[in-house]
Amino acid sequence: MYDLLIAPFADYEFMRRALAGSVVIAIGGAPVGVFLMLRRMSLMGDTMAHAILPGAAIGFLLSGLNLFAMTAGGLIAGLAVALSAGAVARLTQLKEDAALAAFFLVSLALGVTIVSMRGTNVDLLNFLFGSVLALDNETLLMMATITTISLVVFAVIWRPLVLESVDPGFLRSVSRAGGPAHIAYLMLVVMNLVAGFFALGTILSVGIMIVPAAIGRFWARDVSTMILVAIGAGVFSGVAGLVISFHAGTPSGPTIILVAGALYILSVFLGRVGGVVPRLWPRRHLEA
């Protein structure tokens, strides 16, 4: 058991860094993913994940693999796409989801083109799929900082964010906090996608947000418990995925998402809140 579960992390420093990065991403990304799901914006998260690619690619083109340049570029590009899609939806007849889809395709094509101008196929694969095993201390510190900021901001905007997700009309009638909370939340989405980008790439970074959040939906009814379940599912997926990839020789990032996917399928059938089995064979209620 020691050789199977503990030895990979005890013997190799890169595995310990990968473990720390996976835990940090799970803690920061789970609340973001839960609110994306509650607000029916799950596919928007995927769009935003690809939207940061051109900014990170420009930072790479100008400064190479410079952490600050790529992070700043990703944040600027992600926020620009989010605000641009909202502006297009408000100033034209095009719906916001269609605007996001258009920006998503353009951003992905532009990012791949920019990376290809200077980099190699290896660089392009790192941008698309990340490399959680290659995290260094500087990147880990950046990811931990983003997660800490996210948790603090969530504590500040929690009430208006929950109300806007459940009943935006009521929130508008009693408070003007909905708009600032929405903008702050979009910034958190972009920040956590940038953090996940360095570990899982643009394609898989949104997976560690959305899949654990979907798992939490099958096991909890209230938002707080849903987030806790999502964090637990994300952390377990990270640990199990790293162990499996170490022993099986599979890519670490996709393996982490596959473990989360297996938990999701299990939750679809066995989840006590809306799962297939509980719906087909409900428990009897106590008779008065």
Backbone hydrogen bonds, N-H to C=O, Kabsch-Sander energy under -0.5 kcal/mol:
donor,donor_aa,acceptor,acceptor_aa,energy
5,L,1,M,-2.7
6,I,1,M,-0.6
6,I,2,Y,-1.5
7,A,2,Y,-3.1
9,F,6,I,-0.9
10,A,6,I,-2.4
11,D,7,A,-2.7
12,Y,8,P,-0.9
16,R,12,Y,-1.3
17,R,13,E,-2.4
18,A,14,F,-2.1
19,L,15,M,-2.4
20,A,16,R,-2.5
21,G,17,R,-2.7
22,S,18,A,-2.4
23,V,19,L,-2.3
24,V,20,A,-2.4
25,I,21,G,-2.4
26,A,22,S,-2.1
27,I,23,V,-2.3
28,G,24,V,-2.3
29,G,25,I,-2.9
30,A,26,A,-1.8
32,V,28,G,-0.7
33,G,29,G,-2.8
34,V,30,A,-2.4
35,F,31,P,-2.0
36,L,32,V,-2.0
37,M,33,G,-2.2
38,L,34,V,-2.6
39,R,35,F,-2.1
40,R,37,M,-1.4
41,M,36,L,-3.6
45,G,41,M,-1.4
46,D,42,S,-1.0
47,T,43,L,-2.0
48,M,44,M,-2.8
49,A,45,G,-1.9
50,H,46,D,-1.4
51,A,47,T,-1.5
52,I,48,M,-1.3
53,L,50,H,-1.0
55,G,51,A,-0.5
56,A,52,I,-2.4
57,A,53,L,-2.6
58,I,54,P,-2.5
59,G,55,G,-2.2
60,F,56,A,-2.2
61,L,57,A,-2.5
62,L,58,I,-2.3
63,S,59,G,-2.6
64,G,60,F,-1.9
66,N,64,G,-2.3
67,L,65,L,-0.6
70,M,66,N,-2.4
71,T,67,L,-2.4
72,A,68,F,-2.8
73,G,69,A,-2.3
74,G,70,M,-2.2
75,L,71,T,-2.4
76,I,72,A,-2.5
77,A,73,G,-2.5
78,G,74,G,-2.5
79,L,75,L,-2.4
80,A,76,I,-2.3
81,V,77,A,-2.3
82,A,78,G,-2.2
83,L,79,L,-2.6
84,S,80,A,-2.4
85,A,81,V,-2.6
86,G,82,A,-1.8
87,A,83,L,-2.3
88,V,84,S,-2.7
89,A,85,A,-2.1
90,R,86,G,-1.6
91,L,87,A,-2.3
92,T,88,V,-1.6
99,A,95,K,-2.1
100,L,96,E,-2.6
101,A,97,D,-2.0
102,A,98,A,-2.1
103,F,99,A,-2.4
104,F,100,L,-2.6
105,L,101,A,-2.0
106,V,102,A,-2.2
107,S,103,F,-2.8
108,L,104,F,-2.3
109,A,105,L,-2.2
110,L,106,V,-2.6
111,G,107,S,-2.8
112,V,108,L,-2.4
113,T,109,A,-2.0
114,I,110,L,-2.4
115,V,111,G,-2.4
116,S,112,V,-2.1
117,M,113,T,-1.2
118,R,114,I,-0.8
118,R,115,V,-0.8
119,G,115,V,-3.2
124,L,120,T,-2.1
125,L,121,N,-2.3
126,N,122,V,-2.1
127,F,123,D,-2.0
128,L,124,L,-2.2
129,F,125,L,-3.0
130,G,126,N,-1.8
131,S,198,F,-1.0
132,V,199,A,-0.7
134,A,131,S,-1.7
135,L,132,V,-0.9
140,L,136,D,-2.4
141,L,137,N,-2.3
142,M,138,E,-2.0
143,M,139,T,-2.6
144,A,140,L,-2.7
145,T,141,L,-2.2
146,I,142,M,-2.2
147,T,143,M,-2.2
148,T,144,A,-2.3
149,I,145,T,-2.6
150,S,146,I,-2.4
151,L,147,T,-2.3
152,V,148,T,-2.1
153,V,149,I,-2.6
154,F,150,S,-2.6
155,A,151,L,-1.8
156,V,152,V,-1.4
157,I,153,V,-2.6
158,W,154,F,-0.8
161,L,157,I,-2.3
162,V,158,W,-2.6
163,L,159,R,-2.5
164,E,160,P,-2.6
165,S,161,L,-1.8
166,V,162,V,-1.8
167,D,163,L,-3.3
171,L,167,D,-1.8
172,R,168,P,-2.3
173,S,169,G,-1.3
174,V,170,F,-1.2
174,V,171,L,-0.6
175,S,171,L,-2.3
181,A,177,A,-2.2
182,H,178,G,-2.3
183,I,179,G,-2.3
184,A,180,P,-2.6
185,Y,181,A,-2.2
186,L,182,H,-2.3
187,M,183,I,-2.0
188,L,184,A,-1.8
189,V,185,Y,-2.3
190,V,186,L,-2.2
191,M,187,M,-2.6
192,N,188,L,-2.5
193,L,189,V,-2.0
194,V,190,V,-2.2
195,A,191,M,-2.1
196,G,192,N,-2.5
197,F,193,L,-1.7
198,F,194,V,-1.0
199,A,195,A,-0.6
200,L,196,G,-3.4
201,G,196,G,-0.6
201,G,197,F,-1.5
202,T,127,F,-2.1
203,I,128,L,-2.2
204,L,128,L,-0.6
204,L,200,L,-0.9
205,S,201,G,-1.6
207,G,204,L,-1.0
208,I,204,L,-0.9
208,I,205,S,-0.5
209,M,206,V,-1.0
210,I,206,V,-2.6
211,V,207,G,-1.8
213,A,209,M,-1.1
214,A,210,I,-2.5
215,I,211,V,-2.1
216,G,212,P,-2.4
217,R,213,A,-1.5
218,F,214,A,-0.7
218,F,215,I,-1.2
219,W,216,G,-1.2
220,A,216,G,-1.2
226,M,222,D,-2.1
227,I,223,V,-2.3
228,L,224,S,-2.0
229,V,225,T,-2.6
230,A,226,M,-2.3
231,I,227,I,-2.6
232,G,228,L,-2.4
233,A,229,V,-2.6
234,G,230,A,-2.5
235,V,231,I,-2.8
236,F,232,G,-2.5
237,S,233,A,-2.3
238,G,234,G,-2.1
239,V,235,V,-2.5
240,A,236,F,-2.9
241,G,237,S,-2.5
242,L,238,G,-2.0
243,V,239,V,-2.2
244,I,240,A,-2.6
245,S,241,G,-2.5
246,F,242,L,-2.1
247,H,243,V,-2.1
248,A,244,I,-2.9
249,G,245,S,-1.5
255,T,251,P,-1.6
256,I,252,S,-2.2
257,I,253,G,-1.9
258,L,254,P,-2.4
259,V,255,T,-2.2
260,A,256,I,-2.1
261,G,257,I,-2.4
262,A,258,L,-2.2
263,L,259,V,-2.2
264,Y,260,A,-2.1
265,I,261,G,-2.4
266,L,262,A,-2.2
267,S,263,L,-2.3
268,V,264,Y,-2.3
269,F,265,I,-1.4
270,L,266,L,-2.7
271,G,267,S,-2.6
273,V,218,F,-2.7
274,G,272,R,-0.7
275,G,271,G,-1.4
276,V,268,V,-2.8
277,V,269,F,-2.6
279,R,275,G,-1.6
280,L,276,V,-2.1
281,W,277,V,-2.8
